[in-house]
Structures are given as C-alpha cells and as structure tokens.
C-alpha cells in the first residue's frame, strides 16, 4: 500500500496531478478540497494517499489531510458509494461539514452533492452515524464550526432539545439565504408549534 507521497508537483489539471518522487511520476486523483491547496507546478508537495486496486485499474487518490483520507476510506465501505462519490463529497464539503450532516441527519444537504440522491444520502446517515467519530482522527460528531447563520440556528435548536432529524426538516422548509440565525430560529419555532 502506498500511504503517502512526497515529491515535486509536475502537473495539475483537475482532478488529476502528477507527483515526481525519485524519478517516478505518480498519477494521483484528488478532491477539489485538496486541489485548491496545491502549490505551484515545480514546488515540493506531500500528500496522504489511498491506493484503490480494481480488476481493470490501480488508482491512487491523494489528500491534503489525514482526516480527508480517513473519510474517503470510510465512504468506500458504504454500500453503493464508490471512489467517484467519495471525491464528490470531499470536493463539496469539508470533513467537519460532512460530520455535521451525519450527526444532524441532514440528508437534504447531502442530497445536493452531485451524484448523491435522497436514498444514498439516507444510506450515508444510517451507515455512518454510529461510526464516523471513531473512524476519523481528530473529528467528532459534536464538532462546532461556525459556517454561518444556518449552522448556528441548527446548533441552537438542537441545544433547545429538538432532535437533529426534526431540526433538519424544520430548517429545510425555511428560506435561509440572507437571514440571521435569530430569524431562522424564529421561523423554525413558528413552524414547529404551528
């Protein structure tokens, strides 16, 4: 297994890069979260990697952090989720955001990722909710990341005692763009009681 690569970046065109290590160029696929952190061509680079061996190919995937690689490896264990969907998830959201979606059972946010439908989003939540915090080093489901008014409102409603799945449904039915956390909370509470 190739666990990591350290070398010179010789080519980059999303999602593929080539890293030259001791005269050998490794063709590596990366999620956009990693691609945006890459140095200029010709600079040195270190990536955590995962080698996927299939009947028809051996594909090397590269990640900027160990948490990204751990999430990718965990996603590969979910039935119906392959490497392409794993890269799409990591390209669309951070590990903490994904962790938050699983913890709050936010299938609506997951279903917005290209390649993931409602059923796949539900499967991700069901299969990962009990093991995601153990599988990703340095991450827990209770991560508190300030990602704007919507996330703040969700955290507040959960703190008020609402179940994460219920909060997800309440907030999904509200137009949250341009609203403050307080406005979102008020609208969600009105919807819950009315």
HELIX and SHEET records of a PDB file:
HELIX    1   1 UNK A   32  UNK A   35  1                                   4    
HELIX    2   2 UNK A   66  UNK A   76  1                                  11    
HELIX    3   3 UNK A   83  UNK A   92  1                                  10    
HELIX    4   4 UNK A   95  UNK A  103  1                                   9    
HELIX    5   5 UNK A  107  UNK A  111  1                                   5    
HELIX    6   6 UNK A  118  UNK A  128  1                                  11    
HELIX    7   7 UNK A  132  UNK A  135  1                                   4    
HELIX    8   8 UNK A  149  UNK A  159  1                                  11    
HELIX    9   9 UNK A  164  UNK A  172  1                                   9    
HELIX   10  10 UNK A  181  UNK A  193  1                                  13    
SHEET    1   A 6 UNK A   4  UNK A  13  0                                        
SHEET    2   A 6 UNK A  16  UNK A  21 -1                                        
SHEET    3   A 6 UNK A  24  UNK A  30 -1                                        
SHEET    4   A 6 UNK A  58  UNK A  63  1                                        
SHEET    5   A 6 UNK A  44  UNK A  53 -1                                        
SHEET    6   A 6 UNK A   4  UNK A  13 -1                                        
END                                                                             
